[in-house]
Amino acid sequence: INFSESANETVVAEMAKMLDLNYVFFPGAKNGRGHFPGSILTTYEIISSENRPFLNKSRNGPKELFTRHWGKAKLRLPNGKTVTVHSAHLWPFTKEKSDTQVRFNEIKELVASIKYDLAHNSDSVLLQGDLNHTPNSPEYKILKVAGLMDAFAAKGRGDGNTANSMKPSTRIDYIYAIGGLSKRIQNCTPLFQGNFRLNLEDPK
């Protein structure tokens, strides 16, 4: 389970306890535009985790990047293999050319980190989150050229729309895979029924 706009760590810890899951929490930046932490909950053993996992360890990355959140967790599967899961919430704005450039720069750092993980640490890598771009955007093409497989494009059902949460008409949320898992995707469906939807007309 990956939250791109997570509750605070106290709530996430309580959820993990109730569900008997392991978790890792990625604090978001408090930057005046909202607070958007991330979290991963999993049945698998969490070997390690890192917040803002830039490859250049001499600094914590440019402050203008990943002002929502970016983190990763390396998980051990029952068969002994490992998968690294990246959780990210990219820059959302599009009014200025600089907005798109921020997202390009975030994706550049993501791709570099993911390729490093695949080469050195894990059999597969997943990228999950609110990536704030559509499938017809340049950002999407960059991730595709980098070899990341869009799970919905591969095995999607339905229209795939994820935003907004009340009347989904656009796809901006993704699960990407690279490595062994990218060849074993069975299906991918955005949930929009029961407790997985907001219905403002429902008094309950």
VENFEN-V930144 format. One record per residue. N is the residue number from 0. RES is the residue in one small letter. PSI is psi in radians with two decimals (NA if undefined). BURIAL is + if it has 16 or more other ideal C-beta (glycine too) atoms within 10 Angstrom, else -. Layout:
N/RES/PSI/BURIAL
N/RES/PSI/BURIAL
This chain:
0/i/2.24/-
1/n/2.23/+
2/f/2.15/+
3/s/-0.48/+
4/e/1.42/+
5/s/2.69/+
6/a/3.01/-
7/n/2.94/-
8/e/-0.57/-
9/t/-0.75/-
10/v/-0.77/-
11/v/-0.74/+
12/a/-0.71/-
13/e/-0.71/-
14/m/-0.81/+
15/a/-0.69/+
16/k/-0.77/-
17/m/-0.64/-
18/l/-0.01/-
19/d/0.89/-
20/l/2.73/+
21/n/2.69/-
22/y/2.79/+
23/v/2.49/+
24/f/2.36/+
25/f/1.82/+
26/p/2.36/+
27/g/2.89/+
28/a/2.38/+
29/k/1.62/-
30/n/0.27/-
31/g/-0.17/-
32/r/0.32/-
33/g/2.94/-
34/h/2.00/-
35/f/1.27/+
36/p/2.96/+
37/g/2.87/+
38/s/2.71/+
39/i/2.28/+
40/l/2.38/+
41/t/2.63/+
42/t/-0.30/-
43/y/2.79/+
44/e/2.30/-
45/i/1.90/+
46/i/-0.76/-
47/s/2.84/-
48/s/2.77/+
49/e/2.35/+
50/n/2.40/+
51/r/1.16/+
52/p/1.05/+
53/f/2.52/+
54/l/-0.58/-
55/n/1.71/-
56/k/-0.10/-
57/s/-0.22/-
58/r/2.85/-
59/n/0.39/-
60/g/2.74/+
61/p/2.38/-
62/k/-0.43/-
63/e/-0.15/-
64/l/2.52/+
65/f/0.88/+
66/t/-0.21/+
67/r/-1.44/+
68/h/2.80/+
69/w/2.21/+
70/g/2.94/+
71/k/2.71/+
72/a/2.34/+
73/k/2.17/+
74/l/2.53/+
75/r/2.16/-
76/l/2.84/-
77/p/-0.48/-
78/n/0.08/-
79/g/-0.27/-
80/k/2.92/-
81/t/2.65/+
82/v/2.37/+
83/t/2.25/+
84/v/2.12/+
85/h/2.31/+
86/s/2.22/+
87/a/2.59/+
88/h/1.85/+
89/l/2.91/+
90/w/2.27/+
91/p/-0.29/+
92/f/2.71/-
93/t/0.04/-
94/k/-0.70/-
95/e/2.69/-
96/k/-0.57/-
97/s/-0.47/-
98/d/-0.82/-
99/t/-0.66/+
100/q/-0.65/-
101/v/-0.79/+
102/r/-0.72/+
103/f/-0.80/-
104/n/-0.66/+
105/e/-0.75/+
106/i/-0.66/+
107/k/-0.78/-
108/e/-0.70/+
109/l/-0.87/+
110/v/-0.74/+
111/a/-0.77/-
112/s/-0.72/+
113/i/-0.75/+
114/k/-0.61/+
115/y/-0.80/-
116/d/-0.77/+
117/l/-0.63/+
118/a/-0.49/-
119/h/-0.47/-
120/n/-0.51/-
121/s/2.68/+
122/d/-0.48/-
123/s/2.72/+
124/v/2.38/+
125/l/2.52/+
126/l/2.08/+
127/q/2.46/+
128/g/-3.08/+
129/d/1.73/+
130/l/-0.03/+
131/n/0.70/+
132/h/2.83/+
133/t/2.87/-
134/p/-0.24/+
135/n/0.30/-
136/s/2.80/+
137/p/-0.58/-
138/e/-0.74/+
139/y/-0.74/+
140/k/-0.65/-
141/i/-0.80/+
142/l/-0.64/+
143/k/-0.79/-
144/v/-0.55/-
145/a/-0.11/+
146/g/0.09/-
147/l/2.32/+
148/m/2.17/+
149/d/1.99/+
150/a/-0.65/+
151/f/-0.70/+
152/a/-0.56/+
153/a/-0.81/+
154/k/0.61/-
155/g/2.64/+
156/r/2.48/-
157/g/-2.88/-
158/d/-0.23/-
159/g/-0.01/+
160/n/2.51/-
161/t/-0.18/+
162/a/2.49/+
163/n/3.14/-
164/s/-0.30/-
165/m/-0.69/-
166/k/1.40/-
167/p/2.19/+
168/s/-0.03/-
169/t/2.58/-
170/r/1.96/+
171/i/-0.07/+
172/d/2.42/+
173/y/2.73/+
174/i/2.04/+
175/y/2.60/+
176/a/2.56/+
177/i/2.52/+
178/g/-2.78/+
179/g/-0.70/-
180/l/-0.47/+
181/s/-0.33/+
182/k/-0.02/-
183/r/0.34/-
184/i/2.26/+
185/q/-0.78/-
186/n/2.84/-
187/c/2.07/+
188/t/2.10/-
189/p/2.36/+
190/l/2.23/-
191/f/1.05/+
192/q/2.81/-
193/g/-2.28/-
194/n/0.00/-
195/f/0.58/-
196/r/2.76/-
197/l/2.18/-
198/n/1.71/-
199/l/-0.24/-
200/e/-0.12/-
201/d/2.02/-
202/p/-0.29/-
203/k/NA/-
